[in-house]
Amino acid sequence: MTRVVIVDDQTLIRQGIRGLLEVAEIDVVGEADDGRTALAVVAQTSPDVILLDLRMPRFDGIWTLEQLRAGDIDIPVLVLTTFDDDELVLGALRAGARGYLLKDVTLNQLTRAIRALADGGTLIAPSITDRMLRAIRSGPSPLGPEAASVQSLTEREQEVLRLVARGYSNREIAEVFFLAEGTVKNHVSMILTKLGARDRTNAVLRALHEGILD
């Protein structure tokens, strides 16, 4: 069973999400009302996925993402928020979020996203994607000026990257191409290196900005 920690400053929201996830057989192993508490709860419970709100008093979602990254805590974070402005979305993805959903999603969409992240995938709300594509293509690199120059990807690496962008996990990609999962992991690692990206989500953003992905 997938294990989740919910981070949201509103008690009623946390309780509601917990109840829904338990119906869907996802185990909520902890809750926190701000980033600092979240770090302690995550350390105690080691969840498979962190559900994180962004706008919280004191220690907000971006702060939490930065602290997780600084501490080399490689637990996938799914942002679940009511805010979808471009700057906030890109800020969360730059800080290490692997998924971004709005709170108007259905239970099925939420559980699918949680399981996708737990299995190594990524997922961004479709309602945000089109607008983000326009912003990414018209602006500077989403990874900042320090990003390495993009090296050419092989045909297979481009195929793998397309499935990564669609939220496929390494296991699912391996099944599509009839490859060993370890081979897919090697492809993903090479993609990250060539794109100068630190994780799968940033690799997708970088590829979109450079026109590698449609």
C-alpha positions as CSV (number, residue, x, y, z in Angstrom):
1,M,0.0,0.0,0.0
2,T,1.3,3.5,-0.9
3,R,2.2,5.5,2.1
4,V,1.5,9.3,2.1
5,V,2.2,12.3,4.4
6,I,-0.3,15.2,4.0
7,V,1.1,18.8,4.5
8,D,-1.6,21.5,4.7
9,D,-2.3,24.2,7.2
10,Q,-6.1,23.6,7.2
11,T,-7.2,20.8,9.5
12,L,-10.4,20.2,7.7
13,I,-8.6,19.8,4.3
14,R,-6.2,17.3,5.8
15,Q,-9.0,15.3,7.4
16,G,-11.0,15.3,4.1
17,I,-8.0,14.2,2.0
18,R,-7.2,11.5,4.6
19,G,-10.7,10.1,4.5
20,L,-10.8,10.0,0.7
21,L,-7.4,8.4,0.4
22,E,-8.2,5.7,3.0
23,V,-11.3,4.8,0.9
24,A,-8.9,4.4,-2.1
25,E,-6.6,2.2,0.0
26,I,-3.7,4.7,0.3
27,D,-2.2,4.8,3.7
28,V,-1.9,8.2,5.3
29,V,1.0,7.8,7.7
30,G,1.3,11.4,8.9
31,E,0.1,15.0,8.8
32,A,1.7,18.4,9.2
33,D,0.4,22.0,9.2
34,D,3.6,23.6,8.0
35,G,7.0,22.9,6.5
36,R,9.0,22.5,9.6
37,T,6.5,20.1,11.1
38,A,6.5,18.2,7.8
39,L,10.2,17.6,7.9
40,A,9.9,16.0,11.3
41,V,7.0,13.9,10.3
42,V,8.7,12.8,7.0
43,A,11.8,11.8,9.0
44,Q,9.7,9.7,11.3
45,T,7.5,8.0,8.8
46,S,9.5,7.7,5.5
47,P,6.5,8.0,3.2
48,D,6.4,7.0,-0.5
49,V,4.9,10.4,-1.5
50,I,4.4,13.8,0.2
51,L,1.2,15.8,-0.6
52,L,2.2,19.4,-0.1
53,D,0.2,22.6,-0.1
54,L,2.2,25.7,-1.1
55,R,0.6,28.6,0.7
56,M,1.0,28.0,4.4
57,P,2.0,30.4,7.3
58,R,5.5,30.3,8.6
59,F,7.2,27.6,6.6
60,D,5.5,27.3,3.2
61,G,5.6,24.7,0.4
62,I,8.6,26.2,-1.5
63,W,10.6,26.4,1.7
64,T,9.7,22.8,2.4
65,L,10.8,21.6,-1.1
66,E,14.1,23.5,-0.7
67,Q,14.8,21.9,2.6
68,L,14.0,18.4,1.3
69,R,16.4,18.9,-1.5
70,A,19.1,20.4,0.7
71,G,18.8,17.4,3.0
72,D,19.0,14.9,0.0
73,I,15.6,13.6,0.9
74,D,14.5,11.9,-2.3
75,I,10.8,11.4,-1.6
76,P,8.6,12.5,-4.5
77,V,6.5,15.6,-3.7
78,L,3.0,16.1,-5.2
79,V,1.9,19.7,-4.8
80,L,-1.8,19.9,-4.1
81,T,-3.0,23.5,-4.0
82,T,-5.6,26.0,-5.1
83,F,-3.1,28.3,-6.8
84,D,-2.1,27.8,-10.5
85,D,-0.2,31.0,-11.4
86,D,2.8,30.4,-13.6
87,E,5.4,31.8,-11.3
88,L,4.2,29.6,-8.4
89,V,4.1,26.5,-10.6
90,L,7.6,27.0,-12.0
91,G,8.9,27.9,-8.6
92,A,7.6,24.6,-7.2
93,L,9.0,22.6,-10.1
94,R,12.4,24.3,-9.9
95,A,12.5,23.5,-6.1
96,G,12.0,19.8,-6.8
97,A,8.2,19.0,-7.0
98,R,7.5,16.0,-9.3
99,G,3.8,16.7,-9.6
100,Y,1.4,19.6,-9.5
101,L,-2.4,19.3,-9.1
102,L,-5.2,21.7,-8.1
103,K,-7.6,20.8,-5.3
104,D,-10.5,20.5,-7.7
105,V,-9.2,17.2,-9.0
106,T,-11.3,14.0,-8.6
107,L,-10.3,11.3,-6.2
108,N,-9.3,9.1,-9.2
109,Q,-7.0,11.8,-10.6
110,L,-5.4,12.3,-7.2
111,T,-4.8,8.6,-6.5
112,R,-3.5,8.1,-10.0
113,A,-1.0,10.9,-9.5
114,I,0.1,9.6,-6.1
115,R,0.7,6.1,-7.5
116,A,2.5,7.5,-10.5
117,L,4.9,9.5,-8.3
118,A,5.5,6.6,-6.0
119,D,6.4,4.5,-9.0
120,G,8.9,7.1,-10.2
121,G,6.8,9.1,-12.6
122,T,5.8,12.7,-12.8
123,L,2.4,14.4,-13.3
124,I,1.2,18.0,-13.9
125,A,-2.4,19.0,-14.1
126,P,-3.6,19.1,-17.7
127,S,-5.3,22.4,-17.1
128,I,-1.9,23.9,-16.3
129,T,0.2,22.2,-19.1
130,D,-0.8,24.3,-22.1
131,R,-0.3,27.6,-20.4
132,M,3.0,26.4,-19.0
133,L,4.2,25.3,-22.5
134,R,3.6,28.8,-23.8
135,A,5.4,30.4,-20.9
136,I,8.4,28.0,-21.1
137,R,8.9,28.4,-24.8
138,S,8.6,32.2,-24.7
139,G,10.8,32.8,-21.7
140,P,14.3,31.9,-20.5
141,S,15.3,28.4,-19.6
142,P,13.2,27.1,-16.7
143,L,16.3,25.8,-15.1
144,G,18.0,29.1,-15.0
145,P,21.2,30.4,-16.7
146,E,23.4,27.8,-14.8
147,A,21.9,24.9,-16.8
148,A,24.3,23.0,-18.9
149,S,24.2,23.2,-22.7
150,V,21.8,20.6,-24.2
151,Q,23.5,17.7,-25.8
152,S,21.8,15.8,-28.6
153,L,19.5,12.9,-27.4
154,T,19.5,9.6,-29.3
155,E,16.2,8.5,-30.9
156,R,15.6,6.0,-28.0
157,E,16.3,8.7,-25.4
158,Q,13.8,10.9,-27.0
159,E,11.2,8.1,-27.0
160,V,11.9,7.5,-23.3
161,L,11.7,11.3,-22.6
162,R,8.3,11.5,-24.3
163,L,6.9,8.8,-21.9
164,V,8.6,10.5,-18.9
165,A,6.7,13.7,-19.9
166,R,3.5,11.7,-19.9
167,G,4.1,10.6,-16.3
168,Y,5.2,7.0,-17.1
169,S,7.4,5.3,-14.5
170,N,10.6,3.4,-15.4
171,R,8.7,0.1,-15.0
172,E,5.9,1.2,-17.4
173,I,8.4,2.5,-19.9
174,A,10.3,-0.8,-19.8
175,E,7.0,-2.6,-20.6
176,V,6.3,-0.3,-23.5
177,F,9.7,-0.9,-25.2
178,F,10.3,-4.5,-23.9
179,L,13.4,-3.4,-22.1
180,A,14.9,-4.3,-18.7
181,E,14.0,-1.7,-16.0
182,G,17.7,-1.1,-15.4
183,T,18.2,-0.2,-19.1
184,V,15.4,2.4,-18.8
185,K,17.1,3.8,-15.6
186,N,20.3,4.2,-17.6
187,H,18.5,6.0,-20.4
188,V,16.8,8.4,-17.9
189,S,20.2,9.0,-16.2
190,M,21.8,9.9,-19.6
191,I,18.8,12.1,-20.5
192,L,19.3,14.1,-17.2
193,T,23.0,14.4,-17.9
194,K,22.6,15.6,-21.5
195,L,19.8,18.1,-20.5
196,G,21.7,19.4,-17.5
197,A,18.6,18.6,-15.3
198,R,18.6,17.4,-11.7
199,D,15.4,15.3,-12.0
200,R,12.7,14.1,-14.3
201,T,10.4,17.0,-14.0
202,N,13.2,19.5,-14.7
203,A,14.3,17.4,-17.7
204,V,10.8,17.7,-19.2
205,L,10.8,21.4,-18.7
206,R,14.2,21.8,-20.2
207,A,13.2,19.7,-23.2
208,L,10.1,21.7,-23.8
209,H,12.0,24.9,-23.6
210,E,14.6,23.7,-26.1
211,G,11.9,22.3,-28.5
212,I,12.9,18.7,-28.0
213,L,9.4,17.8,-27.0
214,D,6.2,19.0,-28.7
